[in-house]
Amino acid sequence: MIRLILATVIGYFLGKERKKRDKSGGSRTMALMCLSACVIAMISIDLQAMYNADILRLMQGGLQGISFIGMGLIVKNKGNVEGLTTASILFITVLIGFLIGCKMYFYSFVVTLLAYIIGELKYWIDKGGH
């Protein structure tokens, strides 16, 4: 239960930055994606233990499926490409979910912190420059 709740909270936290910027892929989307990845990792680990399944292949399939959603976020609008940052945050959120599902809590917190800083950095710099 702790892993599922943690993945949901961290995904929601990362999604708040997107929501604050009025971008697609807000808090609910990121929470669900992080939770999904956590569940995939947990299922993969359990299937490996029970049936000697290939854990990497199972997680890779999940990542490919979730990446398809990220592709839908990237659009070309009047010569500009939009949605790359949101798709990138979605991708890293999924990887954080995998880390949590694999009980790699320290890495998940460090990656969450770095992803949040990267998401905010542009706005911190812009704010400081004006």
CYANA upper distance limits for C-alpha pairs under 8 A (distance plus 0.5 A):
  1 MET  CA      5 ILE  CA      6.71
  2 ILE  CA      6 LEU  CA      6.43
  3 ARG  CA      7 ALA  CA      6.52
  3 ARG  CA     38 CYS  CA      7.80
  3 ARG  CA    100 ILE  CA      6.41
  3 ARG  CA    101 GLY  CA      6.62
  3 ARG  CA    103 LYS  CA      7.98
  4 LEU  CA      8 THR  CA      6.75
  4 LEU  CA     35 LEU  CA      6.65
  4 LEU  CA     38 CYS  CA      7.16
  4 LEU  CA     39 VAL  CA      7.84
  4 LEU  CA    101 GLY  CA      8.22
  5 ILE  CA      9 VAL  CA      6.65
  6 LEU  CA     10 ILE  CA      6.56
  6 LEU  CA    100 ILE  CA      8.03
  7 ALA  CA     11 GLY  CA      6.49
  7 ALA  CA     31 ALA  CA      7.60
  7 ALA  CA     34 CYS  CA      5.99
  7 ALA  CA     35 LEU  CA      5.69
  7 ALA  CA     38 CYS  CA      7.01
  7 ALA  CA     96 ILE  CA      8.11
  7 ALA  CA     97 GLY  CA      6.05
  7 ALA  CA    100 ILE  CA      6.93
  8 THR  CA     12 TYR  CA      6.53
  8 THR  CA     31 ALA  CA      5.17
  8 THR  CA     32 LEU  CA      7.21
  8 THR  CA     34 CYS  CA      6.72
  8 THR  CA     35 LEU  CA      5.77
  9 VAL  CA     13 PHE  CA      6.59
  9 VAL  CA     31 ALA  CA      7.16
 10 ILE  CA     14 LEU  CA      6.78
 10 ILE  CA     31 ALA  CA      7.50
 10 ILE  CA     34 CYS  CA      8.09
 10 ILE  CA    112 THR  CA      7.79
 11 GLY  CA     15 GLY  CA      6.62
 11 GLY  CA     27 SER  CA      7.40
 11 GLY  CA     28 ARG  CA      8.46
 11 GLY  CA     30 MET  CA      5.23
 11 GLY  CA     31 ALA  CA      4.37
 11 GLY  CA     32 LEU  CA      7.70
 11 GLY  CA     33 MET  CA      7.69
 11 GLY  CA     34 CYS  CA      5.71
 11 GLY  CA     35 LEU  CA      7.92
 11 GLY  CA     93 THR  CA      6.64
 11 GLY  CA     97 GLY  CA      8.45
 12 TYR  CA     16 LYS  CA      6.77
 12 TYR  CA     26 GLY  CA      8.36
 12 TYR  CA     27 SER  CA      4.92
 12 TYR  CA     28 ARG  CA      6.61
 12 TYR  CA     29 THR  CA      8.35
 12 TYR  CA     30 MET  CA      6.28
 12 TYR  CA     31 ALA  CA      4.91
 13 PHE  CA     17 GLU  CA      7.84
 13 PHE  CA     27 SER  CA      7.21
 13 PHE  CA     31 ALA  CA      8.37
 14 LEU  CA     18 ARG  CA      7.83
 14 LEU  CA     27 SER  CA      7.34
 14 LEU  CA     30 MET  CA      7.33
 14 LEU  CA     89 ILE  CA      8.18
 14 LEU  CA     93 THR  CA      8.00
 14 LEU  CA    112 THR  CA      8.00
 14 LEU  CA    115 ALA  CA      8.27
 14 LEU  CA    116 TYR  CA      6.85
 15 GLY  CA     19 LYS  CA      6.68
 15 GLY  CA     25 GLY  CA      7.23
 15 GLY  CA     26 GLY  CA      4.95
 15 GLY  CA     27 SER  CA      4.12
 15 GLY  CA     28 ARG  CA      7.49
 15 GLY  CA     29 THR  CA      7.62
 15 GLY  CA     30 MET  CA      5.67
 15 GLY  CA     31 ALA  CA      7.60
 16 LYS  CA     20 LYS  CA      6.37
 16 LYS  CA     26 GLY  CA      6.58
 16 LYS  CA     27 SER  CA      5.48
 17 GLU  CA     21 ARG  CA      6.94
 17 GLU  CA     26 GLY  CA      8.13
 17 GLU  CA     27 SER  CA      8.50
 17 GLU  CA    116 TYR  CA      8.05
 17 GLU  CA    119 GLY  CA      7.55
 17 GLU  CA    120 GLU  CA      7.88
 18 ARG  CA     22 ASP  CA      6.82
 18 ARG  CA     23 LYS  CA      5.69
 18 ARG  CA     24 SER  CA      7.35
 18 ARG  CA     25 GLY  CA      7.09
 18 ARG  CA     26 GLY  CA      5.78
 18 ARG  CA     27 SER  CA      7.90
 18 ARG  CA     86 THR  CA      7.54
 19 LYS  CA     23 LYS  CA      6.19
 19 LYS  CA     24 SER  CA      7.67
 19 LYS  CA     25 GLY  CA      7.89
 19 LYS  CA     26 GLY  CA      5.14
 19 LYS  CA     27 SER  CA      6.98
 23 LYS  CA     86 THR  CA      7.93
 24 SER  CA     73 LEU  CA      8.01
 24 SER  CA     83 GLY  CA      8.13
 24 SER  CA     86 THR  CA      7.46
 25 GLY  CA     29 THR  CA      5.87
 25 GLY  CA     30 MET  CA      6.95
 25 GLY  CA     73 LEU  CA      8.48
 25 GLY  CA     86 THR  CA      6.84
 25 GLY  CA     90 LEU  CA      8.02
 26 GLY  CA     30 MET  CA      6.72
 27 SER  CA     31 ALA  CA      6.46
 28 ARG  CA     32 LEU  CA      6.58
 29 THR  CA     33 MET  CA      6.64
 30 MET  CA     34 CYS  CA      6.51
 30 MET  CA     90 LEU  CA      6.78
 30 MET  CA     93 THR  CA      7.16
 31 ALA  CA     35 LEU  CA      6.52
 32 LEU  CA     36 SER  CA      6.43
 33 MET  CA     37 ALA  CA      6.71
 33 MET  CA     66 ILE  CA      8.02
 33 MET  CA     90 LEU  CA      7.77
 33 MET  CA     93 THR  CA      7.48
 33 MET  CA     94 VAL  CA      6.37
 33 MET  CA     97 GLY  CA      8.25
 34 CYS  CA     38 CYS  CA      6.68
 34 CYS  CA     93 THR  CA      5.93
 34 CYS  CA     94 VAL  CA      5.37
 34 CYS  CA     95 LEU  CA      8.17
 34 CYS  CA     96 ILE  CA      7.21
 34 CYS  CA     97 GLY  CA      4.94
 34 CYS  CA     98 PHE  CA      8.29
 35 LEU  CA     39 VAL  CA      6.69
 35 LEU  CA     97 GLY  CA      6.61
 36 SER  CA     40 ILE  CA      6.69
 36 SER  CA     94 VAL  CA      8.17
 36 SER  CA     97 GLY  CA      7.80
 37 ALA  CA     41 ALA  CA      6.67
 37 ALA  CA     62 GLY  CA      7.72
 37 ALA  CA     63 LEU  CA      8.15
 37 ALA  CA     94 VAL  CA      5.81
 37 ALA  CA     95 LEU  CA      7.62
 37 ALA  CA     96 ILE  CA      8.44
 37 ALA  CA     97 GLY  CA      5.27
 37 ALA  CA     98 PHE  CA      5.75
 37 ALA  CA    101 GLY  CA      7.96
 38 CYS  CA     42 MET  CA      6.64
 38 CYS  CA     94 VAL  CA      8.35
 38 CYS  CA     97 GLY  CA      4.82
 38 CYS  CA     98 PHE  CA      5.46
 38 CYS  CA     99 LEU  CA      7.93
 38 CYS  CA    100 ILE  CA      6.58
 38 CYS  CA    101 GLY  CA      4.77
 38 CYS  CA    102 CYS  CA      8.28
 39 VAL  CA     43 ILE  CA      6.48
 39 VAL  CA    101 GLY  CA      7.05
 40 ILE  CA     44 SER  CA      6.48
 40 ILE  CA     58 LEU  CA      8.16
 40 ILE  CA     59 MET  CA      6.87
 40 ILE  CA     62 GLY  CA      7.09
 40 ILE  CA     98 PHE  CA      7.90
 40 ILE  CA    101 GLY  CA      8.15
 41 ALA  CA     45 ILE  CA      6.69
 41 ALA  CA     59 MET  CA      6.74
 41 ALA  CA     97 GLY  CA      8.33
 41 ALA  CA     98 PHE  CA      5.82
 41 ALA  CA     99 LEU  CA      8.47
 41 ALA  CA    101 GLY  CA      5.47
 41 ALA  CA    102 CYS  CA      6.67
 42 MET  CA     46 ASP  CA      6.73
 42 MET  CA    101 GLY  CA      5.61
 42 MET  CA    102 CYS  CA      7.16
 43 ILE  CA     47 LEU  CA      6.48
 44 SER  CA     48 GLN  CA      6.55
 44 SER  CA     53 ALA  CA      8.12
 44 SER  CA     54 ASP  CA      8.32
 44 SER  CA     55 ILE  CA      5.62
 44 SER  CA     56 LEU  CA      8.48
 44 SER  CA     58 LEU  CA      6.48
 44 SER  CA     59 MET  CA      7.20
 45 ILE  CA     49 ALA  CA      6.80
 45 ILE  CA     55 ILE  CA      6.76
 45 ILE  CA    102 CYS  CA      8.10
 46 ASP  CA     50 MET  CA      6.62
 47 LEU  CA     51 TYR  CA      6.02
 47 LEU  CA     52 ASN  CA      7.21
 47 LEU  CA     53 ALA  CA      6.21
 47 LEU  CA     55 ILE  CA      8.19
 48 GLN  CA     52 ASN  CA      4.78
 48 GLN  CA     53 ALA  CA      4.74
 48 GLN  CA     54 ASP  CA      6.76
 48 GLN  CA     55 ILE  CA      6.44
 49 ALA  CA     53 ALA  CA      8.04
 54 ASP  CA     58 LEU  CA      6.98
 55 ILE  CA     59 MET  CA      6.77
 56 LEU  CA     60 GLN  CA      6.41
 57 ARG  CA     61 GLY  CA      6.70
 58 LEU  CA     62 GLY  CA      6.96
 59 MET  CA     63 LEU  CA      6.63
 60 GLN  CA     64 GLN  CA      6.65
 61 GLY  CA     65 GLY  CA      6.78
 62 GLY  CA     66 ILE  CA      6.70
 63 LEU  CA     67 SER  CA      6.39
 63 LEU  CA     94 VAL  CA      8.01
 64 GLN  CA     68 PHE  CA      6.92
 65 GLY  CA     69 ILE  CA      7.84
 66 ILE  CA     70 GLY  CA      7.43
 66 ILE  CA     91 PHE  CA      8.49
 66 ILE  CA     94 VAL  CA      8.26
 67 SER  CA     71 MET  CA      6.90
 67 SER  CA     91 PHE  CA      7.27
 68 PHE  CA     72 GLY  CA      7.23
 69 ILE  CA     73 LEU  CA      7.41
 70 GLY  CA     74 ILE  CA      7.61
 70 GLY  CA     86 THR  CA      8.39
 70 GLY  CA     87 ALA  CA      5.19
 70 GLY  CA     88 SER  CA      8.18
 70 GLY  CA     90 LEU  CA      7.09
 70 GLY  CA     91 PHE  CA      7.62
 71 MET  CA     87 ALA  CA      7.50
 73 LEU  CA     82 GLU  CA      8.41
 73 LEU  CA     83 GLY  CA      5.78
 73 LEU  CA     84 LEU  CA      7.89
 73 LEU  CA     86 THR  CA      7.67
 73 LEU  CA     87 ALA  CA      6.54
 74 ILE  CA     81 VAL  CA      7.46
 74 ILE  CA     82 GLU  CA      6.18
 74 ILE  CA     83 GLY  CA      4.94
 74 ILE  CA     84 LEU  CA      6.16
 74 ILE  CA     87 ALA  CA      7.40
 75 VAL  CA     81 VAL  CA      6.27
 75 VAL  CA     82 GLU  CA      5.85
 75 VAL  CA     83 GLY  CA      6.89
 76 LYS  CA     80 ASN  CA      6.00
 76 LYS  CA     81 VAL  CA      4.93
 76 LYS  CA     82 GLU  CA      6.59
 77 ASN  CA     81 VAL  CA      6.68
 77 ASN  CA     82 GLU  CA      7.38
 83 GLY  CA     87 ALA  CA      6.52
 84 LEU  CA     88 SER  CA      6.53
 85 THR  CA     89 ILE  CA      6.59
 85 THR  CA    119 GLY  CA      8.43
 86 THR  CA     90 LEU  CA      6.56
 87 ALA  CA     91 PHE  CA      6.65
 88 SER  CA     92 ILE  CA      6.75
 89 ILE  CA     93 THR  CA      6.40
 89 ILE  CA    115 ALA  CA      7.67
 89 ILE  CA    119 GLY  CA      8.48
 90 LEU  CA     94 VAL  CA      6.76
 91 PHE  CA     95 LEU  CA      6.96
 92 ILE  CA     96 ILE  CA      6.63
 92 ILE  CA    115 ALA  CA      7.96
 93 THR  CA     97 GLY  CA      6.76
 93 THR  CA    112 THR  CA      8.33
 94 VAL  CA     98 PHE  CA      6.89
 95 LEU  CA     99 LEU  CA      6.77
 96 ILE  CA    100 ILE  CA      6.73
 96 ILE  CA    108 SER  CA      5.75
 96 ILE  CA    111 VAL  CA      7.51
 96 ILE  CA    112 THR  CA      7.60
 97 GLY  CA    101 GLY  CA      6.55
 97 GLY  CA    108 SER  CA      8.30
 98 PHE  CA    102 CYS  CA      6.64
 99 LEU  CA    103 LYS  CA      6.77
 99 LEU  CA    104 MET  CA      5.52
 99 LEU  CA    105 TYR  CA      7.28
 99 LEU  CA    107 TYR  CA      7.50
 99 LEU  CA    108 SER  CA      6.17
100 ILE  CA    104 MET  CA      6.01
100 ILE  CA    105 TYR  CA      6.17
100 ILE  CA    108 SER  CA      6.71
104 MET  CA    108 SER  CA      6.81
105 TYR  CA    109 PHE  CA      6.74
106 PHE  CA    110 VAL  CA      6.80
107 TYR  CA    111 VAL  CA      6.47
108 SER  CA    112 THR  CA      6.47
109 PHE  CA    113 LEU  CA      6.61
110 VAL  CA    114 LEU  CA      6.68
111 VAL  CA    115 ALA  CA      6.46
112 THR  CA    116 TYR  CA      6.59
113 LEU  CA    117 ILE  CA      6.66
114 LEU  CA    118 ILE  CA      6.58
115 ALA  CA    119 GLY  CA      6.57
116 TYR  CA    120 GLU  CA      6.68
117 ILE  CA    121 LEU  CA      6.16
118 ILE  CA    122 LYS  CA      8.02
120 GLU  CA    124 TRP  CA      6.65
121 LEU  CA    125 ILE  CA      6.60
122 LYS  CA    126 ASP  CA      6.56
123 TYR  CA    127 LYS  CA      6.40
124 TRP  CA    128 GLY  CA      6.63
125 ILE  CA    129 GLY  CA      6.60
126 ASP  CA    130 HIS  CA      7.11
